[in-house]
């Protein structure tokens, strides 16, 4: 277990809200990586992908 994992585990024991925040941030990171991979696999730039989905770059 890394120092970061140890820190998160210890702090989560004392603060359940912290554990929820860490979990949500892990989900956010996973989604961001999947969107990046999808965009790259489609051969699109950030600008092209944003335009395709109707969001700003």
Order of alpha helices (4+ residues) and beta strands (2+ residues): alpha-alpha-alpha
